[in-house]
Amino acid sequence: MFVLLDGGMGRELQRIGAPFSQPLWSAQALIEAPDAVYQAHQNFIDAGCDVITVNSYACVPFHLGDTRYQEQGFELAELAAQIAQRAAEDSERDVHVAGCIPPVLGSYRPDLFNTETATPIIQTLIEAQGSYVDFWLAETIGSIEEFHTICDALTAATSNKPAYFAFSLMDSVMDQPRLRSGEAVVDAVKAACERDVNGILFNCSQPEVMLDAIAVARVIIDTHSNTISLGAYANGFSVIQQEHQANDALTTVRELSADQYAAYVKAWLDAGSNMVGGCCAIFPEHIAYLDSLRKK
């Protein structure tokens, strides 16, 4: 049996008609239509997921802008966590809430990352969500430096909640699986094992590149510890290039049916994953299909 995560909140908000545009992304619904955020969570819960992730991905200066972040960043992240907690509590099933720690200085742009600048933003996200979540999910990590910075912030916050870390991969086929920074997945997984994390995942990349990363990670985890969870949740985007400017325009969505996505997920499970779900443009119907497979 595997843990089933939810899918991509941003594009689900767009699909159900919530206000959604760049650069605010999924934060726009928090500001203008918070009931839609609850509905998006509910859609994934109805689809059968075990975990919903707080809609705080865009509660950072990169999306809100510096002024709005200073005025509303904490409150919006806290509101997002409160909405997720309420959606989980309203469910008739046991649904857990993952506190989201996003790439605070820009998705897919490890070249923009700076520990000194990022740390206080990460700390604010932790403080805002901490009272409402069951565990932490750091998402779309682009470099080993970013990983260590998030670990250090969680340690400084004395958070005793489990922490899972999802690395974003280069979408093109390489000599070996690599992070967006170009660093080898093998080095990232070793770093994560040395920090005794609760889980190592790969996310927001093409489903085609996940399997090799999982295979590499499985070998290292088995050598280090059998208690670290392993998983993946891919996006339904077209290939994201290294020079991608995340706030310039909405990324193109590819056609990826529920059964097509499930075929990738089955391969990840066969390779040793125990946590799967979806990222951007993976919708409730994809999650429902995965839920149906584990009930067979």
N, C-alpha and C positions, 0 to 999 in steps of 0.2 A: 504493500500500500504506500502511496506517496502523498505528500502534502501538496494541495492544489492552491496556488496563488491566484490572484485576480488578473485582469488584463489591463490595458492602457486606459487610464482615467481621462487624459486629455482628449483623445479622439472619441471616446465614448460620450463625453460631455458635448462635443461638437455634433455627434450623431443624433443625440436626443434633443438638439436645438438650443442648448445653453449658449450664452454669449461666449465666443471663443475666437481669439485672433492673436497675432503676434503684436507686440512682444509679451503681452500678459499671459498668454497660453492658458493653462488650467486655473491660474489665479483669477482670471476675469470672472468666472462663475462664482468664486468665493466672494468677490466684491459685489457683484450685481445679482446673482441668483443662487444663493447658498442651498436652497431647496433642491436645485438640480444636482448639486454635489451628492446630497443624500440619495437622490434617485439613482445616480450612476453607481454608487456603492450597492444599493439595493439590487440593481440589475445583475451585478456580478455575484452577489449572495444568492439570488434566485437561480443563477446558473450553476451553483454548487461549489463555489470556492470555499476554502477553509480560512483564507487570510484576505483581508482588504488592507490596502496601503493608503495611508493618510495622503490627502491631496495637497501636500505642502511643497511639491516639487518646484513650483514656480514662485514660492514665497521668499525670493532672494533678489538682491539688487539687479542681477542680470536681467530679470524679467520685469520686476516692479519699477525699476529705476531707483536711483539713490534716495530721492526725496520721499517717495511713497514707502520705500522700504524702512526708512528711519521712522516714519510716522505710523506705519501700519504693519510692518513685517512680522513682528512678534504676534500681534493680535490676529492676523490672518492665519499664521501657522497654528496658533492655538485653536482658532475656530475650525480649521480643517481637521484637527485631531478630535475635537469635540463632536463634530459631525460623524466622523468615522466610528468613534466609540458608541454613539447613539445608534447608528445603523447596525453595528454588531450586537448591541444589547437588545435591539428590537427583533433580531432574528430568532427563529425557533430552533436553530441549530447553534452549535458551538463555533462561533466565528472569532478569530483573533485579529487584532489590529497591529499592523506594522508601522512604526514611526519612520517616516521617509527622511533620509539625509541625501539630498541630490548633489550634483556637481555645482557648487555655489557660484563658480565663476564662468560657467558656460559649458553646455553639453558638447561632447565630442571635441573639446578643445583643451587638451592637457597642456598645450603650449601657453595657455593663459593662466594656468594655475600658479598660485603663490601662497605658501603656507601662512605667512604673516597676515595677508589680507583675508584668507579664507577662514581662519580659525575663529574669529569672533562671530562670523555669520553662522558657522556650524554650531557654535555654542548656543546661539540664540534659538536655532531650530530645536536643539536638544531640550533647552529649558522650556520652550513653548509647548512641546508635545509630550514631555516626559510623564505627566500625570495621567495621560489618557491612553497610552499604548502598552502593548504586551511585550514587544521586542523591537529592536531597531533593524532597519533595512537600508543600508547605504547603497545607492543605486548609480549605475552608469559611471563607475569609477574609471578614470582614464589613465592613471599612472600609479606607480608604487608610492610616490611621494604623497599623492592625494589619499591613498589608503592609510598610510601611517598618520597623516594629519587628522583624519577622522577618528582613528583609534585613540590617538592622544587626547582629542577633545572629549571622547566618551569617558576615558580614564579620569581626566580632570574633573568631569562632571560627577564623578563617583556613581555613575549609573550602573546598577546591578542587573539590568535587563540583558537578556541574550542579544548578541549583535551578529548580524549576517551581512556579508559584503559581496556586492554584485559588480563585476568588472565588465566594461564594454570593450568589445574586440574590434580589430580592423576587419572590415567587411570583405576585403579582397583575400584571395588565397595566397598564403605566404609560405616561406620555408618551414615555419612552425607557427602555431597560434600566438598572436601578439595583441597586446593592449593597444588602445588608440595612440598611446605614446610611442609605440614601436618596441616597448620592452616585452620580453618573452613572458608568456603565461606561466611557464615553469618557475620563473623568478618571483612572479607575483604570488603564486600559490605557496611557494616556500616561505615568503614573507608573512603571509596570512597564517600559515601553520605555526610559525614561530611566535606569533602573537596569540595563539590559542583561541582563534575566533570560533564562533558557534557554527558558522556556515560560510561556504564559498560558492558563489553563483556567477553566472555570466548573463548579461542582459543587454537589451537595446542594441542588438546587432542582428545581422541576417541569420535566419535559422540554419543556413547551410554551414556556417563557420563554428557553430556551437559544439558539434560532436568531437572534433579534434581537441578542443580546449578541455572538454569534460574528460576525455581519455587521459590527457596529461595530468589533470588534477587528481583523477582517481588513483593513479599510481603513487603520487606524492602523499595524498591523504592516507592511503593504506599503510604507507611506511611510517607516517607520523602519528596518526591517531584514528581510531575507528569511530570517534564520537562527532567528528565534523561533518555536517550535512553538505551535500553537493547538489547543485541544480542549475537550471537555466530557464530564462524566459525571454524569448526573442521578440523583435519588432516585425511589423508588417510593412516596413518602409522599403523604398528603393535604396540602392547602395548609397551610404553616406561617405562622402569623400573627405580627405584629411583637411582640406581648406574650407569645409562646411562652415557657414555663418548661421548659427542656430536661430537668430532672431530676424533674419532677412525675409524669409518666406516659409510657408508650411511645406514640410517635406512630402514628396509624392508617395502615396500609398499604393502598394502593389496588390494584385488580386491573389489572395491566399485563402482558400476555402478551409472550413473547419477540419475536414478529413485530411487535406494536404498538410496542415499544420500539425495535426495529430500524428502523422507519420514521422515527422521530425522528432516530436516529443517522445514517441515510443522508442526511437533509437537512443535518445538521451537516457531514458529509464533503463534500457537494456545495458547501457554503458556504465550504470552505477549511480544515476541520479536518484534523489528521493524528494526533491522539491522542484516543481515545474509550474509554469503559468504563462502569462503573456505580457508583453510590453506594448509600446505604442502601436495602435491599429490592430491589436488583437482584442476582439470584442466578446461580449457575453456568449455569443453562439459558439465561439471557439472553446471557451471555458466549459460550457455545457457539454460539448462533445467529449472533452477530456474526462469530465465527471462521469459521463455515461460509460466510457471505456473501463474505468476502474470499478464499476458496479457489475460488470459482466462476470 
